[in-house]
Amino acid sequence: MMMNNLPNENGINLLDLPNKRIQFDGPFFISCALPQSDDLLMHCQSYIDDLFKHRLSLHHFAERWKDNGISLWLAQDVKRSELEQQEKMFAFYMMFSQDIEGYVLVQCQLESQDLLQ
C-alpha cells in the first residue's frame, strides 16, 4: 500500500516526548481520511477500548501495543485554535503496521503531562 506523508516519516514518536495522560471524561475524537478508513476505524476500536478501560497513559499504551505494530506519532500538521489550546487539546496519529496498514487521527483533552528531564 502506498501512502504519502506518513506520520512516522520525519515525525516525532510520542515515546520521545514527555508522557501524557488523557482526560478520559473529556472530548475524544477519532477520524481517518484514508481510502480504507472504515477498516482502520474498526481495527482501532479494541485498542481504544483498552486505553479507556485501563486508563493508560500514552507511553504505557504505546509500550503495551508496540509488538502489535502500533505506534503513536505527534500530529504536527493539525492546527489548534486558541480555544483548543486553552482546553489542552492534543492530537496524535495512531499508526498500524501489522494486519492492516494505515493510521487514524486521535484528538483528545490532556489531563496532565510529565516534565522534560
Biopython code that builds the backbone (N, CA, C, O; Angstrom):
import numpy as np
from Bio.PDB.StructureBuilder import StructureBuilder

atoms = [
    (1, "MET", "N", (0.843, -1.178, 0.000)),
    (1, "MET", "CA", (0.000, 0.000, 0.000)),
    (1, "MET", "C", (0.883, 1.234, 0.000)),
    (1, "MET", "O", (1.858, 1.297, 0.749)),
    (2, "MET", "N", (0.559, 2.206, -0.823)),
    (2, "MET", "CA", (1.321, 3.451, -0.891)),
    (2, "MET", "C", (0.551, 4.542, -0.162)),
    (2, "MET", "O", (-0.611, 4.809, -0.466)),
    (3, "MET", "N", (1.211, 5.166, 0.798)),
    (3, "MET", "CA", (0.604, 6.288, 1.496)),
    (3, "MET", "C", (1.620, 7.419, 1.492)),
    (3, "MET", "O", (2.788, 7.205, 1.815)),
    (4, "ASN", "N", (1.191, 8.601, 1.136)),
    (4, "ASN", "CA", (2.068, 9.762, 1.161)),
    (4, "ASN", "C", (2.005, 10.424, 2.522)),
    (4, "ASN", "O", (0.988, 10.364, 3.214)),
    (5, "ASN", "N", (3.106, 11.057, 2.895)),
    (5, "ASN", "CA", (3.161, 11.813, 4.148)),
    (5, "ASN", "C", (2.776, 10.975, 5.359)),
    (5, "ASN", "O", (1.904, 11.362, 6.137)),
    (6, "LEU", "N", (3.414, 9.848, 5.515)),
    (6, "LEU", "CA", (3.156, 9.010, 6.683)),
    (6, "LEU", "C", (3.566, 9.750, 7.951)),
    (6, "LEU", "O", (4.567, 10.465, 7.946)),
    (7, "PRO", "N", (2.813, 9.592, 9.034)),
    (7, "PRO", "CA", (3.156, 10.279, 10.280)),
    (7, "PRO", "C", (4.562, 9.962, 10.783)),
    (7, "PRO", "O", (5.186, 10.802, 11.431)),
    (8, "ASN", "N", (5.069, 8.771, 10.495)),
    (8, "ASN", "CA", (6.377, 8.402, 11.034)),
    (8, "ASN", "C", (7.535, 8.862, 10.156)),
    (8, "ASN", "O", (8.693, 8.677, 10.530)),
    (9, "GLU", "N", (7.254, 9.455, 9.001)),
    (9, "GLU", "CA", (8.315, 9.997, 8.158)),
    (9, "GLU", "C", (8.647, 11.398, 8.665)),
    (9, "GLU", "O", (7.841, 12.319, 8.531)),
    (10, "ASN", "N", (9.816, 11.553, 9.239)),
    (10, "ASN", "CA", (10.250, 12.825, 9.821)),
    (10, "ASN", "C", (9.332, 13.289, 10.947)),
    (10, "ASN", "O", (9.299, 14.477, 11.267)),
    (11, "GLY", "N", (8.596, 12.376, 11.542)),
    (11, "GLY", "CA", (7.690, 12.716, 12.624)),
    (11, "GLY", "C", (8.325, 12.508, 13.983)),
    (11, "GLY", "O", (9.477, 12.087, 14.091)),
    (12, "ILE", "N", (7.562, 12.807, 15.012)),
    (12, "ILE", "CA", (8.026, 12.655, 16.391)),
    (12, "ILE", "C", (7.189, 11.574, 17.061)),
    (12, "ILE", "O", (5.975, 11.712, 17.210)),
    (13, "ASN", "N", (7.852, 10.506, 17.458)),
    (13, "ASN", "CA", (7.194, 9.422, 18.171)),
    (13, "ASN", "C", (6.862, 9.917, 19.580)),
    (13, "ASN", "O", (7.695, 10.556, 20.223)),
    (14, "LEU", "N", (5.662, 9.627, 20.059)),
    (14, "LEU", "CA", (5.268, 10.104, 21.394)),
    (14, "LEU", "C", (6.141, 9.529, 22.499)),
    (14, "LEU", "O", (6.228, 10.117, 23.576)),
    (15, "LEU", "N", (6.792, 8.391, 22.257)),
    (15, "LEU", "CA", (7.702, 7.842, 23.267)),
    (15, "LEU", "C", (8.949, 8.705, 23.433)),
    (15, "LEU", "O", (9.676, 8.562, 24.416)),
    (16, "ASP", "N", (9.201, 9.602, 22.476)),
    (16, "ASP", "CA", (10.341, 10.513, 22.565)),
    (16, "ASP", "C", (9.979, 11.838, 23.228)),
    (16, "ASP", "O", (10.827, 12.722, 23.351)),
    (17, "LEU", "N", (8.749, 11.979, 23.647)),
    (17, "LEU", "CA", (8.264, 13.186, 24.321)),
    (17, "LEU", "C", (7.885, 12.842, 25.758)),
    (17, "LEU", "O", (7.745, 11.666, 26.094)),
    (18, "PRO", "N", (7.716, 13.860, 26.617)),
    (18, "PRO", "CA", (7.231, 13.563, 27.972)),
    (18, "PRO", "C", (5.889, 12.828, 27.919)),
    (18, "PRO", "O", (5.059, 13.081, 27.046)),
    (19, "ASN", "N", (5.700, 11.923, 28.862)),
    (19, "ASN", "CA", (4.477, 11.129, 28.921)),
    (19, "ASN", "C", (3.259, 12.025, 29.122)),
    (19, "ASN", "O", (3.330, 13.039, 29.817)),
    (20, "LYS", "N", (2.150, 11.642, 28.510)),
    (20, "LYS", "CA", (0.912, 12.409, 28.600)),
    (20, "LYS", "C", (-0.212, 11.498, 29.083)),
    (20, "LYS", "O", (-0.236, 10.300, 28.799)),
    (21, "ARG", "N", (-1.137, 12.101, 29.819)),
    (21, "ARG", "CA", (-2.308, 11.385, 30.312)),
    (21, "ARG", "C", (-3.563, 12.064, 29.780)),
    (21, "ARG", "O", (-3.691, 13.288, 29.813)),
    (22, "ILE", "N", (-4.473, 11.253, 29.296)),
    (22, "ILE", "CA", (-5.714, 11.742, 28.703)),
    (22, "ILE", "C", (-6.737, 12.046, 29.788)),
    (22, "ILE", "O", (-6.800, 11.366, 30.813)),
    (23, "GLN", "N", (-7.536, 13.081, 29.545)),
    (23, "GLN", "CA", (-8.707, 13.367, 30.375)),
    (23, "GLN", "C", (-9.822, 12.462, 29.822)),
    (23, "GLN", "O", (-10.471, 12.801, 28.833)),
    (24, "PHE", "N", (-10.033, 11.315, 30.470)),
    (24, "PHE", "CA", (-10.937, 10.303, 29.923)),
    (24, "PHE", "C", (-12.401, 10.733, 29.928)),
    (24, "PHE", "O", (-13.215, 10.142, 29.219)),
    (25, "ASP", "N", (-12.748, 11.742, 30.709)),
    (25, "ASP", "CA", (-14.116, 12.251, 30.705)),
    (25, "ASP", "C", (-14.268, 13.443, 29.765)),
    (25, "ASP", "O", (-15.349, 14.024, 29.670)),
    (26, "GLY", "N", (-13.193, 13.807, 29.074)),
    (26, "GLY", "CA", (-13.207, 14.963, 28.181)),
    (26, "GLY", "C", (-13.492, 14.576, 26.739)),
    (26, "GLY", "O", (-13.780, 13.417, 26.438)),
    (27, "PRO", "N", (-13.407, 15.556, 25.856)),
    (27, "PRO", "CA", (-13.631, 15.290, 24.431)),
    (27, "PRO", "C", (-12.619, 14.287, 23.885)),
    (27, "PRO", "O", (-11.448, 14.309, 24.265)),
    (28, "PHE", "N", (-13.069, 13.417, 23.000)),
    (28, "PHE", "CA", (-12.200, 12.404, 22.400)),
    (28, "PHE", "C", (-12.750, 12.098, 21.010)),
    (28, "PHE", "O", (-13.885, 11.640, 20.872)),
    (29, "PHE", "N", (-11.943, 12.352, 19.985)),
    (29, "PHE", "CA", (-12.379, 12.174, 18.604)),
    (29, "PHE", "C", (-11.375, 11.322, 17.843)),
    (29, "PHE", "O", (-10.168, 11.431, 18.064)),
    (30, "ILE", "N", (-11.868, 10.479, 16.953)),
    (30, "ILE", "CA", (-11.020, 9.678, 16.069)),
    (30, "ILE", "C", (-11.539, 9.879, 14.650)),
    (30, "ILE", "O", (-12.743, 9.819, 14.400)),
    (31, "SER", "N", (-10.613, 10.119, 13.729)),
    (31, "SER", "CA", (-11.009, 10.272, 12.333)),
    (31, "SER", "C", (-9.944, 9.664, 11.428)),
    (31, "SER", "O", (-8.811, 9.418, 11.843)),
    (32, "CYS", "N", (-10.337, 9.433, 10.194)),
    (32, "CYS", "CA", (-9.408, 8.853, 9.225)),
    (32, "CYS", "C", (-9.863, 9.267, 7.829)),
    (32, "CYS", "O", (-11.034, 9.116, 7.484)),
    (33, "ALA", "N", (-8.940, 9.787, 7.032)),
    (33, "ALA", "CA", (-9.260, 10.228, 5.674)),
    (33, "ALA", "C", (-8.653, 9.314, 4.613)),
    (33, "ALA", "O", (-8.670, 9.645, 3.428)),
    (34, "LEU", "N", (-8.123, 8.183, 5.027)),
    (34, "LEU", "CA", (-7.530, 7.245, 4.073)),
    (34, "LEU", "C", (-8.622, 6.441, 3.370)),
    (34, "LEU", "O", (-9.729, 6.317, 3.894)),
    (35, "PRO", "N", (-8.323, 5.892, 2.186)),
    (35, "PRO", "CA", (-9.341, 5.119, 1.452)),
    (35, "PRO", "C", (-9.946, 3.972, 2.262)),
    (35, "PRO", "O", (-11.132, 3.679, 2.109)),
    (36, "GLN", "N", (-9.168, 3.324, 3.110)),
    (36, "GLN", "CA", (-9.659, 2.197, 3.911)),
    (36, "GLN", "C", (-10.070, 2.657, 5.316)),
    (36, "GLN", "O", (-9.880, 1.934, 6.293)),
    (37, "SER", "N", (-10.630, 3.860, 5.403)),
    (37, "SER", "CA", (-10.941, 4.451, 6.711)),
    (37, "SER", "C", (-11.878, 3.584, 7.555)),
    (37, "SER", "O", (-11.665, 3.455, 8.760)),
    (38, "ASP", "N", (-12.898, 2.994, 6.957)),
    (38, "ASP", "CA", (-13.823, 2.163, 7.740)),
    (38, "ASP", "C", (-13.091, 1.001, 8.400)),
    (38, "ASP", "O", (-13.314, 0.707, 9.575)),
    (39, "ASP", "N", (-12.218, 0.340, 7.643)),
    (39, "ASP", "CA", (-11.454, -0.785, 8.196)),
    (39, "ASP", "C", (-10.517, -0.327, 9.305)),
    (39, "ASP", "O", (-10.399, -0.993, 10.334)),
    (40, "LEU", "N", (-9.854, 0.798, 9.105)),
    (40, "LEU", "CA", (-8.922, 1.311, 10.119)),
    (40, "LEU", "C", (-9.659, 1.719, 11.392)),
    (40, "LEU", "O", (-9.193, 1.441, 12.497)),
    (41, "LEU", "N", (-10.800, 2.372, 11.241)),
    (41, "LEU", "CA", (-11.569, 2.789, 12.416)),
    (41, "LEU", "C", (-12.087, 1.579, 13.190)),
    (41, "LEU", "O", (-12.098, 1.587, 14.421)),
    (42, "MET", "N", (-12.510, 0.552, 12.483)),
    (42, "MET", "CA", (-12.951, -0.670, 13.170)),
    (42, "MET", "C", (-11.768, -1.367, 13.838)),
    (42, "MET", "O", (-11.892, -1.885, 14.948)),
    (43, "HIS", "N", (-10.623, -1.378, 13.157)),
    (43, "HIS", "CA", (-9.427, -2.036, 13.695)),
    (43, "HIS", "C", (-8.953, -1.360, 14.983)),
    (43, "HIS", "O", (-8.511, -2.037, 15.911)),
    (44, "CYS", "N", (-9.042, -0.054, 15.043)),
    (44, "CYS", "CA", (-8.518, 0.657, 16.220)),
    (44, "CYS", "C", (-9.455, 0.577, 17.422)),
    (44, "CYS", "O", (-9.036, 0.877, 18.540)),
    (45, "GLN", "N", (-10.708, 0.181, 17.224)),
    (45, "GLN", "CA", (-11.700, 0.229, 18.304)),
    (45, "GLN", "C", (-11.300, -0.576, 19.534)),
    (45, "GLN", "O", (-11.443, -0.086, 20.654)),
    (46, "SER", "N", (-10.805, -1.787, 19.358)),
    (46, "SER", "CA", (-10.447, -2.600, 20.529)),
    (46, "SER", "C", (-9.261, -1.993, 21.280)),
    (46, "SER", "O", (-9.171, -2.118, 22.502)),
    (47, "TYR", "N", (-8.357, -1.341, 20.560)),
    (47, "TYR", "CA", (-7.218, -0.691, 21.220)),
    (47, "TYR", "C", (-7.676, 0.541, 22.005)),
    (47, "TYR", "O", (-7.196, 0.796, 23.110)),
    (48, "ILE", "N", (-8.597, 1.294, 21.429)),
    (48, "ILE", "CA", (-9.147, 2.459, 22.132)),
    (48, "ILE", "C", (-9.922, 1.997, 23.362)),
    (48, "ILE", "O", (-9.834, 2.615, 24.423)),
    (49, "ASP", "N", (-10.677, 0.916, 23.222)),
    (49, "ASP", "CA", (-11.395, 0.359, 24.376)),
    (49, "ASP", "C", (-10.418, 0.002, 25.495)),
    (49, "ASP", "O", (-10.694, 0.266, 26.665)),
    (50, "ASP", "N", (-9.281, -0.593, 25.143)),
    (50, "ASP", "CA", (-8.262, -0.949, 26.130)),
    (50, "ASP", "C", (-7.679, 0.302, 26.789)),
    (50, "ASP", "O", (-7.467, 0.331, 28.002)),
    (51, "LEU", "N", (-7.422, 1.324, 25.991)),
    (51, "LEU", "CA", (-6.902, 2.591, 26.514)),
    (51, "LEU", "C", (-7.831, 3.146, 27.593)),
    (51, "LEU", "O", (-7.380, 3.558, 28.661)),
    (52, "PHE", "N", (-9.128, 3.152, 27.303)),
    (52, "PHE", "CA", (-10.105, 3.698, 28.249)),
    (52, "PHE", "C", (-10.344, 2.756, 29.432)),
    (52, "PHE", "O", (-10.441, 3.211, 30.571)),
    (53, "LYS", "N", (-10.438, 1.471, 29.176)),
    (53, "LYS", "CA", (-10.699, 0.510, 30.254)),
    (53, "LYS", "C", (-9.617, 0.569, 31.327)),
    (53, "LYS", "O", (-9.909, 0.543, 32.523)),
    (54, "HIS", "N", (-8.364, 0.651, 30.883)),
    (54, "HIS", "CA", (-7.244, 0.642, 31.827)),
    (54, "HIS", "C", (-6.709, 2.037, 32.133)),
    (54, "HIS", "O", (-5.770, 2.195, 32.913)),
    (55, "ARG", "N", (-7.316, 3.047, 31.511)),
    (55, "ARG", "CA", (-6.910, 4.447, 31.718)),
    (55, "ARG", "C", (-5.389, 4.601, 31.630)),
    (55, "ARG", "O", (-4.734, 5.119, 32.534)),
    (56, "LEU", "N", (-4.866, 4.129, 30.505)),
    (56, "LEU", "CA", (-3.426, 4.116, 30.291)),
    (56, "LEU", "C", (-2.906, 5.498, 29.909)),
    (56, "LEU", "O", (-3.597, 6.273, 29.247)),
    (57, "SER", "N", (-1.689, 5.794, 30.331)),
    (57, "SER", "CA", (-1.006, 6.969, 29.797)),
    (57, "SER", "C", (-0.630, 6.639, 28.354)),
    (57, "SER", "O", (-0.652, 5.475, 27.954)),
    (58, "LEU", "N", (-0.287, 7.656, 27.578)),
    (58, "LEU", "CA", (0.056, 7.396, 26.183)),
    (58, "LEU", "C", (1.338, 6.583, 26.053)),
    (58, "LEU", "O", (1.445, 5.754, 25.150)),
    (59, "HIS", "N", (2.319, 6.799, 26.939)),
    (59, "HIS", "CA", (3.536, 5.975, 26.914)),
    (59, "HIS", "C", (3.211, 4.517, 27.227)),
    (59, "HIS", "O", (3.683, 3.605, 26.549)),
    (60, "HIS", "N", (2.401, 4.309, 28.261)),
    (60, "HIS", "CA", (2.048, 2.943, 28.650)),
    (60, "HIS", "C", (1.306, 2.246, 27.508)),
    (60, "HIS", "O", (1.577, 1.085, 27.200)),
    (61, "PHE", "N", (0.380, 2.955, 26.891)),
    (61, "PHE", "CA", (-0.367, 2.395, 25.767)),
    (61, "PHE", "C", (0.579, 2.022, 24.625)),
    (61, "PHE", "O", (0.492, 0.923, 24.078)),
    (62, "ALA", "N", (1.482, 2.936, 24.266)),
    (62, "ALA", "CA", (2.415, 2.691, 23.152)),
    (62, "ALA", "C", (3.327, 1.501, 23.445)),
    (62, "ALA", "O", (3.586, 0.683, 22.563)),
    (63, "GLU", "N", (3.809, 1.405, 24.672)),
    (63, "GLU", "CA", (4.666, 0.275, 25.050)),
    (63, "GLU", "C", (3.876, -1.034, 25.043)),
    (63, "GLU", "O", (4.384, -2.069, 24.611)),
    (64, "ARG", "N", (2.645, -0.984, 25.519)),
    (64, "ARG", "CA", (1.806, -2.178, 25.625)),
    (64, "ARG", "C", (1.530, -2.801, 24.255)),
    (64, "ARG", "O", (1.481, -4.024, 24.129)),
    (65, "TRP", "N", (1.349, -1.963, 23.227)),
    (65, "TRP", "CA", (0.903, -2.457, 21.926)),
    (65, "TRP", "C", (1.957, -2.371, 20.822)),
    (65, "TRP", "O", (1.646, -2.658, 19.666)),
    (66, "LYS", "N", (3.192, -1.987, 21.144)),
    (66, "LYS", "CA", (4.199, -1.831, 20.081)),
    (66, "LYS", "C", (4.502, -3.146, 19.370)),
    (66, "LYS", "O", (4.799, -3.135, 18.175)),
    (67, "ASP", "N", (4.436, -4.277, 20.067)),
    (67, "ASP", "CA", (4.687, -5.569, 19.420)),
    (67, "ASP", "C", (3.564, -5.964, 18.458)),
    (67, "ASP", "O", (3.722, -6.889, 17.661)),
    (68, "ASN", "N", (2.433, -5.263, 18.534)),
    (68, "ASN", "CA", (1.322, -5.486, 17.607)),
    (68, "ASN", "C", (1.385, -4.515, 16.424)),
    (68, "ASN", "O", (0.432, -4.401, 15.653)),
    (69, "GLY", "N", (2.517, -3.818, 16.291)),
    (69, "GLY", "CA", (2.690, -2.909, 15.163)),
    (69, "GLY", "C", (2.005, -1.573, 15.319)),
    (69, "GLY", "O", (1.705, -0.908, 14.328)),
    (70, "ILE", "N", (1.752, -1.167, 16.560)),
    (70, "ILE", "CA", (1.098, 0.114, 16.807)),
    (70, "ILE", "C", (2.126, 1.102, 17.337)),
    (70, "ILE", "O", (2.917, 0.783, 18.224)),
    (71, "SER", "N", (2.101, 2.302, 16.782)),
    (71, "SER", "CA", (2.954, 3.377, 17.277)),
    (71, "SER", "C", (2.147, 4.673, 17.285)),
    (71, "SER", "O", (1.196, 4.832, 16.520)),
    (72, "LEU", "N", (2.539, 5.589, 18.153)),
    (72, "LEU", "CA", (1.847, 6.868, 18.306)),
    (72, "LEU", "C", (2.786, 7.988, 17.877)),
    (72, "LEU", "O", (3.953, 8.021, 18.264)),
    (73, "TRP", "N", (2.255, 8.910, 17.066)),
    (73, "TRP", "CA", (3.057, 9.980, 16.481)),
    (73, "TRP", "C", (2.372, 11.324, 16.678)),
    (73, "TRP", "O", (1.156, 11.444, 16.523)),
    (74, "LEU", "N", (3.162, 12.326, 17.021)),
    (74, "LEU", "CA", (2.646, 13.676, 17.190)),
    (74, "LEU", "C", (2.035, 14.154, 15.878)),
    (74, "LEU", "O", (2.649, 14.019, 14.820)),
    (75, "ALA", "N", (0.843, 14.705, 15.941)),
    (75, "ALA", "CA", (0.168, 15.237, 14.747)),
    (75, "ALA", "C", (0.563, 16.703, 14.594)),
    (75, "ALA", "O", (-0.196, 17.610, 14.935)),
    (76, "GLN", "N", (1.763, 16.910, 14.074)),
    (76, "GLN", "CA", (2.300, 18.263, 13.942)),
    (76, "GLN", "C", (1.544, 19.090, 12.908)),
    (76, "GLN", "O", (1.588, 20.320, 12.947)),
    (77, "ASP", "N", (0.856, 18.433, 11.991)),
    (77, "ASP", "CA", (0.158, 19.129, 10.918)),
    (77, "ASP", "C", (-1.248, 19.579, 11.310)),
    (77, "ASP", "O", (-1.922, 20.236, 10.516)),
    (78, "VAL", "N", (-1.699, 19.243, 12.499)),
    (78, "VAL", "CA", (-3.040, 19.616, 12.946)),
    (78, "VAL", "C", (-2.962, 20.958, 13.664)),
    (78, "VAL", "O", (-2.313, 21.088, 14.702)),
    (79, "LYS", "N", (-3.632, 21.948, 13.092)),
    (79, "LYS", "CA", (-3.653, 23.294, 13.679)),
    (79, "LYS", "C", (-4.679, 23.328, 14.806)),
    (79, "LYS", "O", (-5.761, 22.751, 14.706)),
    (80, "ARG", "N", (-4.304, 24.027, 15.887)),
    (80, "ARG", "CA", (-5.215, 24.130, 17.034)),
    (80, "ARG", "C", (-5.661, 25.574, 17.202)),
    (80, "ARG", "O", (-4.861, 26.502, 17.085)),
    (81, "SER", "N", (-6.931, 25.750, 17.475)),
    (81, "SER", "CA", (-7.456, 27.089, 17.732)),
    (81, "SER", "C", (-7.036, 27.533, 19.132)),
    (81, "SER", "O", (-6.549, 26.733, 19.931)),
    (82, "GLU", "N", (-7.230, 28.804, 19.411)),
    (82, "GLU", "CA", (-6.898, 29.331, 20.742)),
    (82, "GLU", "C", (-7.716, 28.619, 21.820)),
    (82, "GLU", "O", (-7.197, 28.307, 22.892)),
    (83, "LEU", "N", (-8.989, 28.366, 21.536)),
    (83, "LEU", "CA", (-9.837, 27.655, 22.492)),
    (83, "LEU", "C", (-9.304, 26.246, 22.736)),
    (83, "LEU", "O", (-9.253, 25.790, 23.879)),
    (84, "GLU", "N", (-8.909, 25.560, 21.675)),
    (84, "GLU", "CA", (-8.363, 24.210, 21.828)),
    (84, "GLU", "C", (-7.081, 24.230, 22.649)),
    (84, "GLU", "O", (-6.838, 23.317, 23.439)),
    (85, "GLN", "N", (-6.262, 25.254, 22.471)),
    (85, "GLN", "CA", (-5.039, 25.369, 23.263)),
    (85, "GLN", "C", (-5.377, 25.583, 24.735)),
    (85, "GLN", "O", (-4.737, 25.003, 25.612)),
    (86, "GLN", "N", (-6.371, 26.407, 25.004)),
    (86, "GLN", "CA", (-6.787, 26.650, 26.386)),
    (86, "GLN", "C", (-7.369, 25.388, 27.018)),
    (86, "GLN", "O", (-7.191, 25.148, 28.212)),
    (87, "GLU", "N", (-8.052, 24.598, 26.227)),
    (87, "GLU", "CA", (-8.684, 23.370, 26.720)),
    (87, "GLU", "C", (-7.708, 22.198, 26.777)),
    (87, "GLU", "O", (-8.114, 21.080, 27.094)),
    (88, "LYS", "N", (-6.436, 22.428, 26.478)),
    (88, "LYS", "CA", (-5.393, 21.400, 26.479)),
    (88, "LYS", "C", (-5.729, 20.246, 25.530)),
    (88, "LYS", "O", (-5.542, 19.076, 25.864)),
    (89, "MET", "N", (-6.228, 20.599, 24.345)),
    (89, "MET", "CA", (-6.499, 19.576, 23.338)),
    (89, "MET", "C", (-5.174, 19.128, 22.733)),
    (89, "MET", "O", (-4.249, 19.925, 22.572)),
    (90, "PHE", "N", (-5.097, 17.849, 22.402)),
    (90, "PHE", "CA", (-3.871, 17.245, 21.902)),
    (90, "PHE", "C", (-4.228, 16.325, 20.744)),
    (90, "PHE", "O", (-5.246, 15.634, 20.781)),
    (91, "ALA", "N", (-3.388, 16.320, 19.720)),
    (91, "ALA", "CA", (-3.651, 15.485, 18.545)),
    (91, "ALA", "C", (-2.453, 14.587, 18.263)),
    (91, "ALA", "O", (-1.302, 15.020, 18.308)),
    (92, "PHE", "N", (-2.755, 13.323, 17.972)),
    (92, "PHE", "CA", (-1.700, 12.386, 17.598)),
    (92, "PHE", "C", (-2.257, 11.356, 16.618)),
    (92, "PHE", "O", (-3.467, 11.154, 16.511)),
    (93, "TYR", "N", (-1.334, 10.716, 15.910)),
    (93, "TYR", "CA", (-1.700, 9.643, 14.994)),
    (93, "TYR", "C", (-1.419, 8.303, 15.652)),
    (93, "TYR", "O", (-0.369, 8.105, 16.262)),
    (94, "MET", "N", (-2.362, 7.392, 15.522)),
    (94, "MET", "CA", (-2.150, 6.002, 15.905)),
    (94, "MET", "C", (-1.893, 5.262, 14.598)),
    (94, "MET", "O", (-2.772, 5.149, 13.743)),
    (95, "MET", "N", (-0.670, 4.761, 14.465)),
    (95, "MET", "CA", (-0.253, 4.132, 13.217)),
    (95, "MET", "C", (-0.212, 2.617, 13.372)),
    (95, "MET", "O", (0.227, 2.097, 14.397)),
    (96, "PHE", "N", (-0.674, 1.921, 12.343)),
    (96, "PHE", "CA", (-0.717, 0.461, 12.326)),
    (96, "PHE", "C", (0.206, -0.051, 11.224)),
    (96, "PHE", "O", (0.153, 0.429, 10.092)),
    (97, "SER", "N", (1.054, -1.029, 11.557)),
    (97, "SER", "CA", (1.966, -1.587, 10.557)),
    (97, "SER", "C", (1.848, -3.111, 10.435)),
    (97, "SER", "O", (2.587, -3.730, 9.669)),
    (98, "GLN", "N", (0.922, -3.715, 11.186)),
    (98, "GLN", "CA", (0.669, -5.158, 11.074)),
    (98, "GLN", "C", (-0.821, -5.368, 10.839)),
    (98, "GLN", "O", (-1.637, -4.511, 11.179)),
    (99, "ASP", "N", (-1.167, -6.498, 10.262)),
    (99, "ASP", "CA", (-2.560, -6.846, 9.956)),
    (99, "ASP", "C", (-3.159, -5.879, 8.937)),
    (99, "ASP", "O", (-3.509, -6.282, 7.827)),
    (100, "ILE", "N", (-3.276, -4.630, 9.304)),
    (100, "ILE", "CA", (-3.762, -3.586, 8.412)),
    (100, "ILE", "C", (-2.767, -2.436, 8.517)),
    (100, "ILE", "O", (-2.259, -2.150, 9.602)),
    (101, "GLU", "N", (-2.488, -1.780, 7.402)),
    (101, "GLU", "CA", (-1.546, -0.666, 7.422)),
    (101, "GLU", "C", (-2.292, 0.640, 7.242)),
    (101, "GLU", "O", (-3.206, 0.743, 6.424)),
    (102, "GLY", "N", (-1.895, 1.630, 8.011)),
    (102, "GLY", "CA", (-2.503, 2.942, 7.919)),
    (102, "GLY", "C", (-2.472, 3.626, 9.266)),
    (102, "GLY", "O", (-1.733, 3.224, 10.165)),
    (103, "TYR", "N", (-3.276, 4.662, 9.399)),
    (103, "TYR", "CA", (-3.290, 5.418, 10.649)),
    (103, "TYR", "C", (-4.616, 6.144, 10.814)),
    (103, "TYR", "O", (-5.342, 6.387, 9.850)),
    (104, "VAL", "N", (-4.905, 6.478, 12.050)),
    (104, "VAL", "CA", (-6.070, 7.293, 12.387)),
    (104, "VAL", "C", (-5.583, 8.498, 13.178)),
    (104, "VAL", "O", (-4.555, 8.437, 13.852)),
    (105, "LEU", "N", (-6.319, 9.577, 13.089)),
    (105, "LEU", "CA", (-6.028, 10.781, 13.861)),
    (105, "LEU", "C", (-6.860, 10.744, 15.135)),
    (105, "LEU", "O", (-8.072, 10.535, 15.091)),
    (106, "VAL", "N", (-6.198, 10.950, 16.268)),
    (106, "VAL", "CA", (-6.884, 10.990, 17.561)),
    (106, "VAL", "C", (-6.727, 12.396, 18.125)),
    (106, "VAL", "O", (-5.619, 12.931, 18.174)),
    (107, "GLN", "N", (-7.835, 12.993, 18.551)),
    (107, "GLN", "CA", (-7.810, 14.293, 19.207)),
    (107, "GLN", "C", (-8.493, 14.133, 20.556)),
    (107, "GLN", "O", (-9.603, 13.608, 20.649)),
    (108, "CYS", "N", (-7.815, 14.592, 21.592)),
    (108, "CYS", "CA", (-8.340, 14.400, 22.938)),
    (108, "CYS", "C", (-7.869, 15.536, 23.837)),
    (108, "CYS", "O", (-7.018, 16.343, 23.462)),
    (109, "GLN", "N", (-8.439, 15.574, 25.016)),
    (109, "GLN", "CA", (-8.045, 16.556, 26.021)),
    (109, "GLN", "C", (-7.045, 15.906, 26.961)),
    (109, "GLN", "O", (-7.227, 14.767, 27.390)),
    (110, "LEU", "N", (-5.987, 16.645, 27.278)),
    (110, "LEU", "CA", (-4.986, 16.118, 28.201)),
    (110, "LEU", "C", (-5.355, 16.438, 29.634)),
    (110, "LEU", "O", (-5.853, 17.520, 29.943)),
    (111, "GLU", "N", (-5.102, 15.480, 30.498)),
    (111, "GLU", "CA", (-5.251, 15.695, 31.938)),
    (111, "GLU", "C", (-3.951, 16.248, 32.499)),
    (111, "GLU", "O", (-3.949, 17.195, 33.286)),
    (112, "SER", "N", (-2.833, 15.636, 32.078)),
    (112, "SER", "CA", (-1.521, 16.072, 32.563)),
    (112, "SER", "C", (-0.439, 15.537, 31.644)),
    (112, "SER", "O", (-0.679, 14.674, 30.799)),
    (113, "GLN", "N", (0.752, 16.071, 31.832)),
    (113, "GLN", "CA", (1.911, 15.540, 31.123)),
    (113, "GLN", "C", (3.132, 15.706, 32.004)),
    (113, "GLN", "O", (3.232, 16.643, 32.796)),
    (114, "ASP", "N", (4.057, 14.771, 31.846)),
    (114, "ASP", "CA", (5.291, 14.818, 32.623)),
    (114, "ASP", "C", (6.162, 15.974, 32.145)),
    (114, "ASP", "O", (5.965, 16.508, 31.053)),
    (115, "LEU", "N", (7.116, 16.345, 32.969)),
    (115, "LEU", "CA", (8.063, 17.395, 32.612)),
    (115, "LEU", "C", (9.253, 16.787, 31.899)),
    (115, "LEU", "O", (9.546, 15.602, 32.063)),
    (116, "LEU", "N", (9.937, 17.596, 31.108)),
    (116, "LEU", "CA", (11.184, 17.147, 30.484)),
    (116, "LEU", "C", (12.204, 16.868, 31.561)),
    (116, "LEU", "O", (12.251, 17.561, 32.578)),
    (117, "GLN", "N", (13.022, 15.853, 31.340)),
    (117, "GLN", "CA", (14.054, 15.545, 32.332)),
    (117, "GLN", "C", (15.415, 15.771, 31.755)),
    (117, "GLN", "O", (16.418, 15.566, 32.439)),
]
sb = StructureBuilder()
sb.init_structure("model")
sb.init_model(0)
sb.init_chain("A")
sb.init_seg("    ")
for serial, (resi, resn, name, xyz) in enumerate(atoms, 1):
    if name == "N":
        sb.init_residue(resn, " ", resi, " ")
    sb.init_atom(name, np.array(xyz, "f"), 0.0, 1.0, " ", f" {name:<3s}", serial, name[0])
structure = sb.get_structure()
